[in-house]
Amino acid sequence: MAASDLHAELDSRLMQLLEDLEELEAKRATLNARVEEGWLSLAKARYAMGAKSVGPLQYASRIEPQVCVCASEGQDGLQQFRVVRASAQIPEEVGPREAALRRRKGPTRTPELEPSSAPQDPLNWFGILVPHSLRQAQASFRDAPENCGEKTVPPLEGSQESPGGSDSRSRSAEEG
């Protein structure tokens, strides 16, 4: 009876491992498709705007991500992935900055640039009217981690342990 229970437990663990690998492969294929779609849209945008209009020279000197993936280990030992988006941009106030009256004659001050805590849309680096393919590329690259990071992943090393609690290598040495 114990041998049949052991075989049933091994079969169920093997089936679970194969299901996890199948799900991992499906997520990897989805991620690859989204990234491939993003690169193709970026190539279309470069063709539409010109090769020198979409390139590293237009990037800001300080790039901040719009999407971050946070990985943590849960209490049960499972890896948990959470996709965190940057907060939406707050529109800048257009009204006067000072409540006092303006003086017509006086020392001129240069306006100081205030560091913005809200992230800016990187598409604005390439102009105001950007092609739709560039927006599609941004959406593809932004949505790729969201499609993949939605489930906890069991540790594959821990699931390879035999159901009896001892190492499978020691069990095979005892049988042989």
ROLO-83862 format. One record per residue (C-alpha): residue in one letter; chain; x, y, z. Coordinates in steps of 0.2 Angstrom, whole numbers, plus 5000, padded with zeros to 4 digits. Layout:
// ROLO-83862
<site><code>a</code><unit>A</unit><X>X</X><Y>Y</Y><Z>Z</Z></site>
...
//
This chain:
// ROLO-83862
<site><code>m</code><unit>A</unit><X>5000</X><Y>5000</Y><Z>5000</Z></site>
<site><code>a</code><unit>A</unit><X>5014</X><Y>5012</Y><Z>5004</Z></site>
<site><code>a</code><unit>A</unit><X>5022</X><Y>5010</Y><Z>4987</Z></site>
<site><code>s</code><unit>A</unit><X>5006</X><Y>5013</Y><Z>4978</Z></site>
<site><code>d</code><unit>A</unit><X>5003</X><Y>5029</Y><Z>4989</Z></site>
<site><code>l</code><unit>A</unit><X>5021</X><Y>5034</Y><Z>4985</Z></site>
<site><code>h</code><unit>A</unit><X>5019</X><Y>5032</Y><Z>4966</Z></site>
<site><code>a</code><unit>A</unit><X>5002</X><Y>5041</Y><Z>4967</Z></site>
<site><code>e</code><unit>A</unit><X>5011</X><Y>5056</Y><Z>4976</Z></site>
<site><code>l</code><unit>A</unit><X>5026</X><Y>5056</Y><Z>4963</Z></site>
<site><code>d</code><unit>A</unit><X>5013</X><Y>5056</Y><Z>4949</Z></site>
<site><code>s</code><unit>A</unit><X>5004</X><Y>5070</Y><Z>4956</Z></site>
<site><code>r</code><unit>A</unit><X>5020</X><Y>5080</Y><Z>4959</Z></site>
<site><code>l</code><unit>A</unit><X>5026</X><Y>5076</Y><Z>4941</Z></site>
<site><code>m</code><unit>A</unit><X>5009</X><Y>5082</Y><Z>4934</Z></site>
<site><code>q</code><unit>A</unit><X>5010</X><Y>5098</Y><Z>4944</Z></site>
<site><code>l</code><unit>A</unit><X>5028</X><Y>5101</Y><Z>4938</Z></site>
<site><code>l</code><unit>A</unit><X>5023</X><Y>5098</Y><Z>4920</Z></site>
<site><code>e</code><unit>A</unit><X>5008</X><Y>5110</Y><Z>4922</Z></site>
<site><code>d</code><unit>A</unit><X>5019</X><Y>5123</Y><Z>4930</Z></site>
<site><code>l</code><unit>A</unit><X>5032</X><Y>5121</Y><Z>4916</Z></site>
<site><code>e</code><unit>A</unit><X>5018</X><Y>5123</Y><Z>4903</Z></site>
<site><code>e</code><unit>A</unit><X>5011</X><Y>5139</Y><Z>4911</Z></site>
<site><code>l</code><unit>A</unit><X>5029</X><Y>5146</Y><Z>4911</Z></site>
<site><code>e</code><unit>A</unit><X>5031</X><Y>5142</Y><Z>4893</Z></site>
<site><code>a</code><unit>A</unit><X>5015</X><Y>5150</Y><Z>4888</Z></site>
<site><code>k</code><unit>A</unit><X>5019</X><Y>5166</Y><Z>4898</Z></site>
<site><code>r</code><unit>A</unit><X>5037</X><Y>5166</Y><Z>4890</Z></site>
<site><code>a</code><unit>A</unit><X>5029</X><Y>5165</Y><Z>4873</Z></site>
<site><code>t</code><unit>A</unit><X>5017</X><Y>5179</Y><Z>4877</Z></site>
<site><code>l</code><unit>A</unit><X>5031</X><Y>5190</Y><Z>4883</Z></site>
<site><code>n</code><unit>A</unit><X>5041</X><Y>5186</Y><Z>4868</Z></site>
<site><code>a</code><unit>A</unit><X>5027</X><Y>5190</Y><Z>4857</Z></site>
<site><code>r</code><unit>A</unit><X>5024</X><Y>5207</Y><Z>4865</Z></site>
<site><code>v</code><unit>A</unit><X>5042</X><Y>5212</Y><Z>4865</Z></site>
<site><code>e</code><unit>A</unit><X>5043</X><Y>5207</Y><Z>4846</Z></site>
<site><code>e</code><unit>A</unit><X>5028</X><Y>5217</Y><Z>4843</Z></site>
<site><code>g</code><unit>A</unit><X>5036</X><Y>5232</Y><Z>4852</Z></site>
<site><code>w</code><unit>A</unit><X>5052</X><Y>5231</Y><Z>4842</Z></site>
<site><code>l</code><unit>A</unit><X>5042</X><Y>5229</Y><Z>4826</Z></site>
<site><code>s</code><unit>A</unit><X>5032</X><Y>5245</Y><Z>4830</Z></site>
<site><code>l</code><unit>A</unit><X>5048</X><Y>5254</Y><Z>4835</Z></site>
<site><code>a</code><unit>A</unit><X>5056</X><Y>5250</Y><Z>4818</Z></site>
<site><code>k</code><unit>A</unit><X>5040</X><Y>5256</Y><Z>4809</Z></site>
<site><code>a</code><unit>A</unit><X>5041</X><Y>5273</Y><Z>4819</Z></site>
<site><code>r</code><unit>A</unit><X>5059</X><Y>5275</Y><Z>4814</Z></site>
<site><code>y</code><unit>A</unit><X>5055</X><Y>5272</Y><Z>4796</Z></site>
<site><code>a</code><unit>A</unit><X>5040</X><Y>5285</Y><Z>4797</Z></site>
<site><code>m</code><unit>A</unit><X>5050</X><Y>5298</Y><Z>4807</Z></site>
<site><code>g</code><unit>A</unit><X>5067</X><Y>5295</Y><Z>4800</Z></site>
<site><code>a</code><unit>A</unit><X>5081</X><Y>5285</Y><Z>4807</Z></site>
<site><code>k</code><unit>A</unit><X>5089</X><Y>5299</Y><Z>4817</Z></site>
<site><code>s</code><unit>A</unit><X>5073</X><Y>5305</Y><Z>4824</Z></site>
<site><code>v</code><unit>A</unit><X>5070</X><Y>5290</Y><Z>4835</Z></site>
<site><code>g</code><unit>A</unit><X>5087</X><Y>5285</Y><Z>4844</Z></site>
<site><code>p</code><unit>A</unit><X>5097</X><Y>5287</Y><Z>4859</Z></site>
<site><code>l</code><unit>A</unit><X>5101</X><Y>5305</Y><Z>4856</Z></site>
<site><code>q</code><unit>A</unit><X>5083</X><Y>5309</Y><Z>4860</Z></site>
<site><code>y</code><unit>A</unit><X>5083</X><Y>5300</Y><Z>4876</Z></site>
<site><code>a</code><unit>A</unit><X>5083</X><Y>5310</Y><Z>4892</Z></site>
<site><code>s</code><unit>A</unit><X>5099</X><Y>5310</Y><Z>4902</Z></site>
<site><code>r</code><unit>A</unit><X>5090</X><Y>5303</Y><Z>4917</Z></site>
<site><code>i</code><unit>A</unit><X>5077</X><Y>5289</Y><Z>4913</Z></site>
<site><code>e</code><unit>A</unit><X>5065</X><Y>5283</Y><Z>4926</Z></site>
<site><code>p</code><unit>A</unit><X>5055</X><Y>5268</Y><Z>4923</Z></site>
<site><code>q</code><unit>A</unit><X>5036</X><Y>5268</Y><Z>4920</Z></site>
<site><code>v</code><unit>A</unit><X>5034</X><Y>5250</Y><Z>4926</Z></site>
<site><code>c</code><unit>A</unit><X>5043</X><Y>5241</Y><Z>4939</Z></site>
<site><code>v</code><unit>A</unit><X>5042</X><Y>5222</Y><Z>4944</Z></site>
<site><code>c</code><unit>A</unit><X>5044</X><Y>5219</Y><Z>4962</Z></site>
<site><code>a</code><unit>A</unit><X>5049</X><Y>5201</Y><Z>4967</Z></site>
<site><code>s</code><unit>A</unit><X>5046</X><Y>5195</Y><Z>4985</Z></site>
<site><code>e</code><unit>A</unit><X>5045</X><Y>5178</Y><Z>4993</Z></site>
<site><code>g</code><unit>A</unit><X>5029</X><Y>5174</Y><Z>5002</Z></site>
<site><code>q</code><unit>A</unit><X>5027</X><Y>5165</Y><Z>5019</Z></site>
<site><code>d</code><unit>A</unit><X>5024</X><Y>5149</Y><Z>5010</Z></site>
<site><code>g</code><unit>A</unit><X>5040</X><Y>5150</Y><Z>5000</Z></site>
<site><code>l</code><unit>A</unit><X>5032</X><Y>5155</Y><Z>4984</Z></site>
<site><code>q</code><unit>A</unit><X>5040</X><Y>5169</Y><Z>4973</Z></site>
<site><code>q</code><unit>A</unit><X>5027</X><Y>5183</Y><Z>4971</Z></site>
<site><code>f</code><unit>A</unit><X>5029</X><Y>5196</Y><Z>4957</Z></site>
<site><code>r</code><unit>A</unit><X>5020</X><Y>5212</Y><Z>4957</Z></site>
<site><code>v</code><unit>A</unit><X>5019</X><Y>5225</Y><Z>4943</Z></site>
<site><code>v</code><unit>A</unit><X>5020</X><Y>5243</Y><Z>4950</Z></site>
<site><code>r</code><unit>A</unit><X>5016</X><Y>5257</Y><Z>4938</Z></site>
<site><code>a</code><unit>A</unit><X>5022</X><Y>5275</Y><Z>4941</Z></site>
<site><code>s</code><unit>A</unit><X>5009</X><Y>5287</Y><Z>4947</Z></site>
<site><code>a</code><unit>A</unit><X>5000</X><Y>5297</Y><Z>4934</Z></site>
<site><code>q</code><unit>A</unit><X>5007</X><Y>5314</Y><Z>4929</Z></site>
<site><code>i</code><unit>A</unit><X>4999</X><Y>5328</Y><Z>4939</Z></site>
<site><code>p</code><unit>A</unit><X>4995</X><Y>5343</Y><Z>4927</Z></site>
<site><code>e</code><unit>A</unit><X>5006</X><Y>5359</Y><Z>4930</Z></site>
<site><code>e</code><unit>A</unit><X>4997</X><Y>5374</Y><Z>4937</Z></site>
<site><code>v</code><unit>A</unit><X>4996</X><Y>5388</Y><Z>4924</Z></site>
<site><code>g</code><unit>A</unit><X>4991</X><Y>5402</Y><Z>4936</Z></site>
<site><code>p</code><unit>A</unit><X>5003</X><Y>5415</Y><Z>4944</Z></site>
<site><code>r</code><unit>A</unit><X>5016</X><Y>5408</Y><Z>4956</Z></site>
<site><code>e</code><unit>A</unit><X>5016</X><Y>5423</Y><Z>4967</Z></site>
<site><code>a</code><unit>A</unit><X>5002</X><Y>5432</Y><Z>4975</Z></site>
<site><code>a</code><unit>A</unit><X>5011</X><Y>5449</Y><Z>4975</Z></site>
<site><code>l</code><unit>A</unit><X>5010</X><Y>5462</Y><Z>4962</Z></site>
<site><code>r</code><unit>A</unit><X>5022</X><Y>5462</Y><Z>4948</Z></site>
<site><code>r</code><unit>A</unit><X>5035</X><Y>5475</Y><Z>4947</Z></site>
<site><code>r</code><unit>A</unit><X>5039</X><Y>5482</Y><Z>4930</Z></site>
<site><code>k</code><unit>A</unit><X>5056</X><Y>5488</Y><Z>4934</Z></site>
<site><code>g</code><unit>A</unit><X>5067</X><Y>5477</Y><Z>4945</Z></site>
<site><code>p</code><unit>A</unit><X>5080</X><Y>5464</Y><Z>4945</Z></site>
<site><code>t</code><unit>A</unit><X>5076</X><Y>5450</Y><Z>4933</Z></site>
<site><code>r</code><unit>A</unit><X>5076</X><Y>5433</Y><Z>4940</Z></site>
<site><code>t</code><unit>A</unit><X>5079</X><Y>5417</Y><Z>4930</Z></site>
<site><code>p</code><unit>A</unit><X>5066</X><Y>5404</Y><Z>4934</Z></site>
<site><code>e</code><unit>A</unit><X>5073</X><Y>5389</Y><Z>4943</Z></site>
<site><code>l</code><unit>A</unit><X>5068</X><Y>5372</Y><Z>4937</Z></site>
<site><code>e</code><unit>A</unit><X>5059</X><Y>5362</Y><Z>4950</Z></site>
<site><code>p</code><unit>A</unit><X>5062</X><Y>5344</Y><Z>4950</Z></site>
<site><code>s</code><unit>A</unit><X>5046</X><Y>5335</Y><Z>4945</Z></site>
<site><code>s</code><unit>A</unit><X>5041</X><Y>5320</Y><Z>4956</Z></site>
<site><code>a</code><unit>A</unit><X>5028</X><Y>5315</Y><Z>4943</Z></site>
<site><code>p</code><unit>A</unit><X>5035</X><Y>5305</Y><Z>4929</Z></site>
<site><code>q</code><unit>A</unit><X>5034</X><Y>5312</Y><Z>4912</Z></site>
<site><code>d</code><unit>A</unit><X>5028</X><Y>5303</Y><Z>4896</Z></site>
<site><code>p</code><unit>A</unit><X>5044</X><Y>5297</Y><Z>4887</Z></site>
<site><code>l</code><unit>A</unit><X>5035</X><Y>5300</Y><Z>4870</Z></site>
<site><code>n</code><unit>A</unit><X>5036</X><Y>5319</Y><Z>4873</Z></site>
<site><code>w</code><unit>A</unit><X>5055</X><Y>5317</Y><Z>4870</Z></site>
<site><code>f</code><unit>A</unit><X>5052</X><Y>5313</Y><Z>4852</Z></site>
<site><code>g</code><unit>A</unit><X>5040</X><Y>5328</Y><Z>4849</Z></site>
<site><code>i</code><unit>A</unit><X>5022</X><Y>5332</Y><Z>4851</Z></site>
<site><code>l</code><unit>A</unit><X>5014</X><Y>5323</Y><Z>4836</Z></site>
<site><code>v</code><unit>A</unit><X>5022</X><Y>5306</Y><Z>4837</Z></site>
<site><code>p</code><unit>A</unit><X>5017</X><Y>5292</Y><Z>4825</Z></site>
<site><code>h</code><unit>A</unit><X>5004</X><Y>5279</Y><Z>4831</Z></site>
<site><code>s</code><unit>A</unit><X>5017</X><Y>5265</Y><Z>4829</Z></site>
<site><code>l</code><unit>A</unit><X>5028</X><Y>5274</Y><Z>4842</Z></site>
<site><code>r</code><unit>A</unit><X>5013</X><Y>5274</Y><Z>4854</Z></site>
<site><code>q</code><unit>A</unit><X>5010</X><Y>5255</Y><Z>4850</Z></site>
<site><code>a</code><unit>A</unit><X>5028</X><Y>5251</Y><Z>4854</Z></site>
<site><code>q</code><unit>A</unit><X>5027</X><Y>5260</Y><Z>4870</Z></site>
<site><code>a</code><unit>A</unit><X>5011</X><Y>5251</Y><Z>4875</Z></site>
<site><code>s</code><unit>A</unit><X>5019</X><Y>5234</Y><Z>4870</Z></site>
<site><code>f</code><unit>A</unit><X>5034</X><Y>5236</Y><Z>4880</Z></site>
<site><code>r</code><unit>A</unit><X>5024</X><Y>5243</Y><Z>4895</Z></site>
<site><code>d</code><unit>A</unit><X>5011</X><Y>5229</Y><Z>4895</Z></site>
<site><code>a</code><unit>A</unit><X>5024</X><Y>5215</Y><Z>4892</Z></site>
<site><code>p</code><unit>A</unit><X>5028</X><Y>5213</Y><Z>4911</Z></site>
<site><code>e</code><unit>A</unit><X>5010</X><Y>5215</Y><Z>4916</Z></site>
<site><code>n</code><unit>A</unit><X>5005</X><Y>5200</Y><Z>4906</Z></site>
<site><code>c</code><unit>A</unit><X>5018</X><Y>5189</Y><Z>4914</Z></site>
<site><code>g</code><unit>A</unit><X>5019</X><Y>5195</Y><Z>4932</Z></site>
<site><code>e</code><unit>A</unit><X>5002</X><Y>5190</Y><Z>4938</Z></site>
<site><code>k</code><unit>A</unit><X>5004</X><Y>5174</Y><Z>4947</Z></site>
<site><code>t</code><unit>A</unit><X>5015</X><Y>5167</Y><Z>4961</Z></site>
<site><code>v</code><unit>A</unit><X>5028</X><Y>5154</Y><Z>4955</Z></site>
<site><code>p</code><unit>A</unit><X>5032</X><Y>5139</Y><Z>4965</Z></site>
<site><code>p</code><unit>A</unit><X>5051</X><Y>5135</Y><Z>4968</Z></site>
<site><code>l</code><unit>A</unit><X>5055</X><Y>5121</Y><Z>4956</Z></site>
<site><code>e</code><unit>A</unit><X>5070</X><Y>5116</Y><Z>4967</Z></site>
<site><code>g</code><unit>A</unit><X>5058</X><Y>5113</Y><Z>4982</Z></site>
<site><code>s</code><unit>A</unit><X>5045</X><Y>5103</Y><Z>4972</Z></site>
<site><code>q</code><unit>A</unit><X>5059</X><Y>5091</Y><Z>4966</Z></site>
<site><code>e</code><unit>A</unit><X>5060</X><Y>5084</Y><Z>4984</Z></site>
<site><code>s</code><unit>A</unit><X>5053</X><Y>5067</Y><Z>4986</Z></site>
<site><code>p</code><unit>A</unit><X>5037</X><Y>5065</Y><Z>4995</Z></site>
<site><code>g</code><unit>A</unit><X>5044</X><Y>5054</Y><Z>5009</Z></site>
<site><code>g</code><unit>A</unit><X>5054</X><Y>5069</Y><Z>5015</Z></site>
<site><code>s</code><unit>A</unit><X>5072</X><Y>5062</Y><Z>5012</Z></site>
<site><code>d</code><unit>A</unit><X>5082</X><Y>5066</Y><Z>4997</Z></site>
<site><code>s</code><unit>A</unit><X>5079</X><Y>5056</Y><Z>4981</Z></site>
<site><code>r</code><unit>A</unit><X>5097</X><Y>5052</Y><Z>4979</Z></site>
<site><code>s</code><unit>A</unit><X>5098</X><Y>5043</Y><Z>4996</Z></site>
<site><code>r</code><unit>A</unit><X>5083</X><Y>5033</Y><Z>4992</Z></site>
<site><code>s</code><unit>A</unit><X>5090</X><Y>5027</Y><Z>4975</Z></site>
<site><code>a</code><unit>A</unit><X>5106</X><Y>5022</Y><Z>4984</Z></site>
<site><code>e</code><unit>A</unit><X>5096</X><Y>5012</Y><Z>4997</Z></site>
<site><code>e</code><unit>A</unit><X>5086</X><Y>5003</Y><Z>4984</Z></site>
<site><code>g</code><unit>A</unit><X>5102</X><Y>4999</Y><Z>4973</Z></site>
//
